[in-house]
Structure formats: structure tokens, C-alpha cells
């Protein structure tokens, strides 16, 4: 009888350490969750580590550990833990979201998209997935797809979106798609949540410029200057308002010069100066600036066109043709380059080539075709 009781006690004792480990693992896990909720993420990770050390297959702890690693931008570590959690949680949407996020942030875009889509298969209204898919499309300049995802995100989310960067990116996408009115609506949302983000004001200025809301555009660009006076971009923006909308070339050049004070090689400012100087008949001065613009961007189509015009107006016909042809090679449907080349050929009494330019403009359904054709007919 005594031997029988001893055997029973041995069995009970053999299970006690394991039961103790299980209890300790749960305690560490619960402490980790509490710390995570208190935004003490690094401390929470230590608790989850201890929980997993005691119970390696502790899926909940592995998931929370991976979540915290994502929060601390340790994406490689997050991937390891979240993959382990996924092994047990094959049908749990949130583990796919976190794993997709880790893939996205570690530039494994294809894996991120695949994992996000698996999350949507399990839960089609998982709103944050659409937000992240929208960001991926945004980074790829796939603006139509980005906007589709953003709209789904807004339709499924149950909380107010207070992320200024989200609204900024949505506004940027609208601007890229030339929907400037909706861009302004989104960008003002961004401004309401963060009033010192210069890029929001740059995009607002851009949208207002395109809508010919000149004073509003200038005001937004000046706000951007207040936030970041060393950025050349808002100075260029104001220059563009005066150049393209107000047709005040002298005031435009004042702003372009401010941009060039910050960065003498800035391509848009140099182009802007060249354009304005051409418009005021100062072609030789324009050439200097336009050359600088091309030095900064070797494939700057508009600068090649404008420089071709400068050479045409200064009687340097070979250089004019060379630059117009370069513009056409970079932008096969460019109309202005063909028009200016046609003017050069007319000056050279080369009716065959002038007619060729007129015919190409007709094929492009260009409004310049009739004007050039009339000049060719007059030869």
C-alpha cells in the first residue's frame, strides 16, 4: 500500500513543474498585455519573451510579441514570431494583417500584398488592410488603385480617421489625378489634424494654382515657407502662380530667384527663369538658365523645348533643331517642339521638313497644326 501511494506522489510531483510553468507563462503574458496597453511596448516585449520561453507554442504571446516588434520597427523579428503564430492561427485575420504590415515595412511588397489579401479573404471588411494596400499603391504611383483602396478603408472603418498623413496622401492622389477640388477637401482634413506639415500646404497650393485660385495658392505656399524656409519648393510654387496664371513674369522671376538663392542648381527655378526671360524677349539670358535646368535633369523635356525656342529666336538654327529633336525623342507626342522646329525650317526655306512637322502636328490633332500649315503654305 505504501509503495502504491509513493508511486502516485511521484506522478503528481512530475506534473507540478509543468503546471507551474504554464501558470507563470500566463502571468507573464497578462503582464505583457497590460504593459502594451499602457504603451510600454519595450517592457511588454520582455514579458512576452518570458512567456514564450516557458511555453514555446504560446500563440497569443507570439502574436503580441510580433505586434510589439512591428510597433518598434523590428520588422524582421516580427516576421519570425508572426509566422510562428500563423502556424496555429491559420484562420485568424489579425495575424495576417500584422504579418502583412511587417512584410510591407521590410520592402517585401509582393509578400505583403499576398498576406493582406489573405486577411481580406477571412474578413472582407478589415478596414486597415485597405489603408495599407492604398499606401502600397500610392508608393508605386498607382493613383487610381490607391484611391479605390482609400475609399474602401473609409467605408469600412468604424472610427474617425485622424491620421493627417492618410488625408495628405489621399489629397496627393487626387492632385495626381487632376481632381483638384476633392484634393483640397482631403488636404484640409490633413491640416485639421496637423497644422505644421509643410507638404500639406504645398499640395494645397498646387491644387489652388490649378483651379486658378491664385491668392489662396500664394497663401498656402507662404504657410509652407513659414514652416520650412529652407525649402525651394514653395518659392517655385508662387513663381508658377505669377508665371502661368497672373502672367506677371517679373514677379515670377523674383520668386524663382529666391528659390535659386537656396539652391542655384534647382531645375524648376532655372526653367522658370528661362521661360520668363523668353517671354520678355531676353533670349540670350534665358539660354543660360535653361542650360542649367538641363544640367540638373538630363531628360527635362520642357527645358529642351524652351531652349530650342531660345536658339530659334537668336538665329542659332542648328542648335534649335537639335534641342527640338531631343525633346521629341524624349516625348514623342510633344507638340511645341514640332511647332518650333517647323518655324526653324521655314526660316531656312526648307519647305519639305516644315511640311513634315505640320503633318505630324495634324496626326497629333494639335491646335498648332493649322497655324504652322498656314506659314508653310506662305513659303
N, C-alpha and C positions, 0 to 999 in steps of 0.2 A: 504493500500500500504506500509506504514511504517512497519507494522508488518511483511509483506511478505519479505521485504528487510532484516529485522533483522534476520529472520529465515535462509535466505541464508548465511548471515555473520557467523552465529553460525555454520553452516555446514562447511564452509570454514575454520574457526578457528579450528574446531575439527580435521581437517586433517593436519593442519600445523605442530604440533609436530611430527607426524609420518613421514611426508616428511622430516623434519629436521633430525630426527634420521637416516633415510635412507641415506641422504646425508653425515651425519657425519660418519656412518659406512663405506661407500665407501671411504671417505677420510682417515680414519684410515687404511683400507685395503691397499690402494695405498701407504700410507706411510710405511706400513709394508713390502710390496713387495720391495720398494726402499731400505729399510734397509737390507733386506735379500740379495739382490743383492750386497750390499756393505759389505757383510759378517758380519754384525752386527746382529747376529741371536737373541741374548737375547733381544735386543731392539725391533726387529721385532715382537717377541712374544707378547710383551706388546701392540703393535698396533693391532695385530690380536685378542687379548683378548678383547680389547675395541670394536672392530668391531662386534665380536660375542655377546658381552654384549648388544649391541644395536639392533642386528639382530640375534637371536639365530639360525636361519636356513640359515645363510650365508655360503653356502657350500664352496665357494672359500677360505674364511677366515679360515674355519675349516681345510681344506686340508693344507693350507700353515702353519697354526699353528702346525699341526701334523708333517709336513715336518721338521719344525724348532726343534720340540721336538726330533725327530729322530737324528737330527744333534747334539743336546746337550745330547744325550744318555738318554733322559727321555722317555723310550720306553712305559712304562705303560700309561703315559699321551698321547703319540702319538696314541696308540691303541684306546683310548676313542674318540679322535677327528676324527681320520681317519674312525672309524666305523660310526660315525655320517655323515661324508662326503660321505661315500659309500652308505648310505641310499638314497641319492639323485642322486649320480653318479654311478648308477648300471652298466653302460657300459663304464666307463672311465678307461682305463688301468692304468694310473699313480697312482690312489688312491689304487689300488690293489698291485702295486709294493711297495709303501711306507708302506702299512699295512703289507704286507708280510715281509718286512725288519724289522719292529717293532716286529713282532712275532719271527722272526729268532733271533734277538738280545736279546730277553727275554726268549730264550730257549724253545719256543713253536714250535718245529721243524715241527710237523705234520701240524699245522695250517699255518705255513709259506709256506710249500710246496703246500698245497691246494690253498692258496691265490695267490702264484706265478703262479701256473698252470692256475688259472682263468684269470690272466693277459695275459698269452700267448694265451688263447682261444680268447681273444679280440684283441690281437695284437701279432701274432706269431713271429715277428721279434724284439721283445722288448729285446734288447741285454743284458741289465743289469740283467734281470731275470736269464739268463743262467749263468752269472758270479756268482750270489748268490747261485743258485742251485748247481753250481760246488763247491762252498765253503762248502755248507752243506754236499755234498758227500765226500769232502776232509776231513772234520772233523769226518766223520764216517769211514774213511779209505776205502771207496768205490772208489778206484782209477780209475777204468775203467769208471764208471759213471761220475766221476769228469772230466776226460779228455774229454769225449763226450760233456759235457756242456761247457767246456772251448773252445773247437773248434767251437761250435755254437756261443758263445759270440764273438769270433774273426771274424767269418764270417758275423755277423750282425752289429757289431759296425761300426760307420762312422767316428770315431776319433781315433787317435793314442793312444794306451794303454800305459800310462806312470806310471802305478801303479806297483812299484817294488815288492810289496807283491803278486800281482797277478802272476807275472812271477816267483817269488820264489816258490809259491805253485804249479804252473804248472811244474816247474823243479823237485820239490819234488815228484810229482805224477809220472813223467817219471822215476825217480830213483827207486821208489817203484815197477814200472812195468818192471824194468831192461832194459829200453830203455835209456841207458846212453848217447848216442850221442845227442839225442833230449833234454835230461835233460840239458846238457851243453849249448845248444843253448838258451833254455829258461832262464837258470840261468845267462848267460852273459847279457841277456836283463835286468834282475833284477839288476845286478851290474851296468849297464849303467845309471840307474835312481837313484840308491842309493849305493854308494861305501863303506859305512861303516856299512853294515848289515852283522854281523858275520855269521848268518845262511846260507846266500847265499854261502859264501866261504866254509862252512862245506859241503854243498851239492855238490859244485863243486869238492872239494877234494874227496868226496865219489865216484862221477861218474868217475873221472880220475883214482882213485885206481882200480875200477872195469875194466877199459879199459887198465890197465897196463901202464898208462901214469904217471909213478912214480914221476918224477921231477915236473910235473905240479901239481900233487896231493899235494906233500910236500909244494910247493909254496903257494897253496890256503890255506892249513891248517895253514901255518905260518902267512898269512894275517889275518886269524881268531884270531890267538893268539895276534897279534898286537892290534886288536880291543877289545878283551876281554881276557886278560892274565890270569884271574882267572877261566876260563872255562877249565875243564879237557878234553873236547871232542876233540879239535884239536890235543892234545898230543896223545890221543889214536889213532887218525886217522893216524898220522905219524908213530906211533908204528906198526899199521897194515900194512902200506906200506912196512916197513922193514921186518916184520914177514912173511907176506904172499907172497909178490911179490919179494923182494930182497933176502929173506931167510937169512937175517943178524940178527940173534937172539940177539946178544949182543947190537947192535944199537937199535933194537926194545925195549929191556929192558930199555935202557937209557931213552927212551921217555915214557914208561909206568911208570917208577919211577917218572918222572916229573908230570905225572897225579896223582900218589899216594901221592905226596907231597901236592897237592891241596886238595885231598880227599882220605885219606887212605882206606876208605871202598868202593871205586869205583869198581863196579863189573867187567867191561870190562878190566880195567887195571890189576886187580888181576888175571882175567882169562888169559890175555895176558902174564903176568909174569909166571903163571903156565905152559902155553903152551910152552913158550920159554925154561923154565927150563927143562921140559920133553924132549924137542928136543935136549938139550945139555947134557942129561943124569943125571941131578940133580933132581932126582925124589922126594927125601925127602923134598927138598926146595920147589918143585912145590906143594906138598901137602898142605903146609901152605897157600900159595896164593889161591889155588883152594877152600879150605875150606872158606876163607874169601869171595870169589866170591859167594859161595852158601849162606853164611850168609846174603849177601846183596840181593840175589834173590833166593828164596827157590825153584823155578821151573826152574833154569838155566840148561837147558838140556846139552849144550856143556860142562859146568863145571863138571857135573856128569860124562860124558863120559871121559873127560880128567883125572878126579880124579880116575876113575876106572882103567885107564891105569897106572897111577902113582902107585896105590896099586898093580897092576899086576906086574909091574917091580920091586917092592920092596918085592915081595913074600907074600903080605898080601891078600891072595886069597879070603877069605870070604868077606872082605871089598870091594874088586874089583868086585865081583859078585853082592853084594848089590847095589853098585853105578851104575853098568851097567843096572841092572834090574830097578832101579829108573829112569834112562834115558829112557828106553824102555817104562815104564809106562806113562811117560810124552810125549814121542814122539814115538808112536807105529811103525813107519816106519824107525826108526833110524838104520842105518847100522853099524856104527862104534862101537856102544855099543854091538851089537851082535857079531861082529868080536872079540872084546877084551874079551867078555865073553867066546867065543869059545876057545880063546888062554888059558884062565884060566882053562877051563875044560880039555884041552889037558894036561896041566901041572899036573892036578890032575888025569890023566889017566881015565877020565870019558868020554868014547867014546860016550855013549848014548846022553849025554847033548851036547857034542861038535857037534855031527851029527845034533842034533836038531837046533843048531844055524846055521849050514851050510845050512840046508834045508830052514830055514826061510829067509836066505840071498838069496837063489835061488828064493824063492817066490817073493822077492822084486826086482828081476833082478839085484842084486848088483854085481859089478865087484869084490867085495871081496869074493864072494861065492867060486869061483874056487880055490883061494889061501887057504882059510880055509879048503875046502874039501880035498885038497892035504895033508894038515897037519893031518887031521882026518884019512885019508887012511894010513898014515905012522905009526899010533899007533899000 
